[in-house]
Amino acid sequence: MKKTLILASLLVGSIAFAQEVSNEQISKDLKSYKENYTKAIEAVEFAAKNGSISQDEKKYILAQLEKSKTESMVELVTSNITYAQWFEDWDTMEAAEAVEVIIEEDDDVDFSKIVKDKNPLKDVKKLSTKFRPIFGFGFGKFDGLIPNSAFEDVKNMNWEWGFMATSPLDKKNNVSLSYGITFNYNVSHLKKGHQFNVNNAKQLEILPNTANTNAKLRNTYLTLPVQMNFNFGKDKDTGFKVGIGGYAGVNINSKQIFRYEENGYSVKSKYRGDYQANTFQYGLQASVGYKSTSLVFKYDLDETFKNQSPSFWTIGLRLGL
């Protein structure tokens, strides 16, 4: 049988009159149009829910109803359809049954193709700000010398964790802005038998000690990173990206940590102080990434310690969880 899809015109366009009507009746029909249009939508939803029509048929019918809005307003005052009174008394169940009846079998109609063609926004991805926890680690080095320095260079580390948000800056998400709040730990290890010391000139220096201890200095910063990202590939969220930006932070803790053996026991002791570390930290950062993993380079523009030139730089990985 020929499948004739007349739901759109029947549900919306049939809000007219059985016979020639007066202007008063036309006005009444026009005012009730919105209510009847909503009822038609509900009828289609109900029919799809109880299996009378497929999801593809539902999408196509709704698209036709949307398309016929303006046309139906004209049809209200020009048609002579005899279903007006009948439609006026419909409830949702009756409308759903009518949907099932008026959609007849027709092998010539490929609803899935029609829906795909009529719905160009189907594959459009909604853009929104995304939040995620992050974790990072890398190797660091001082750009400059501390008097009598005896660093274990391969053990100068940076650890980072916190939360980042990324917001698209254009409709295609070619450019986005990342920002957040993180905790950064810059850890500097010394060669065995050395320790950090603040001298009379209020400068940090490294001196040998007789206890043969392992010492490290850990500066902890609360940091606000901001970065502009340039996104490539079909999926901008998970594709290749390049970023450039900066960060600013405040030192919230400085500690010197010792590890040593005493009377056969392994001992760990911590000494908190300012160790002449500057209160504020700021610098530049750049990254190259794919999906949720990025290679990040960070360089402090300020001096790490007061009255001294060394600045700290790191290179490492940042993972979005």
Stockholm file with secondary structure:
# STOCKHOLM 1.0

chainA/1-321         MKKTLILASLLVGSIAFAQEVSNEQISKDLKSYKENYTKAIEAVEFAAKNGSISQDEKKYILAQLEKSKTESMVELVTSNITYAQWFEDWDTMEAAEAVEVIIEEDDDVDFSKIVKDKNPLKDVKKLSTKFRPIFGFGFGKFDGLIPNSAFEDVKNMNWEWGFMATSPLDKKNNVSLSYGITFNYNVSHLKKGHQFNVNNAKQLEILPNTANTNAKLRNTYLTLPVQMNFNFGKDKDTGFKVGIGGYAGVNINSKQIFRYEENGYSVKSKYRGDYQANTFQYGLQASVGYKSTSLVFKYDLDETFKNQSPSFWTIGLRLGL
#=GR chainA/1-321 SS CCCCCCHHIIIIITCSCSSCCCHHHHHHHHHTHHHHHHHHHHHHHHHHHTTSSCHHHHHHHHHHHHHTHHHHHHHTTTCCCTTHHHHHTCCHHHHHHHHHHHSCCCTTCCHHHHHHHHCTTTTCCCCCCEEEEEEEEEEEEEESCCTTCCBCGGGCEEEEEEEEEEEESSTTCSEEEEEEEEEEEEEEEBCTTEEEEECTTSCEEEEECTTCCEEEEEEEEEEEEEEEEEECSSSTTTSEEEEEEEEEEEEEEEEEEEEEEETTEEEEEEEECCTTBCSEEEEEEEEEEETTEEEEEEEESSCSBTTCCCEEEEEEEEEEC
#=GC SS_cons         CCCCCCHHIIIIITCSCSSCCCHHHHHHHHHTHHHHHHHHHHHHHHHHHTTSSCHHHHHHHHHHHHHTHHHHHHHTTTCCCTTHHHHHTCCHHHHHHHHHHHSCCCTTCCHHHHHHHHCTTTTCCCCCCEEEEEEEEEEEEEESCCTTCCBCGGGCEEEEEEEEEEEESSTTCSEEEEEEEEEEEEEEEBCTTEEEEECTTSCEEEEECTTCCEEEEEEEEEEEEEEEEEECSSSTTTSEEEEEEEEEEEEEEEEEEEEEEETTEEEEEEEECCTTBCSEEEEEEEEEEETTEEEEEEEESSCSBTTCCCEEEEEEEEEEC
//
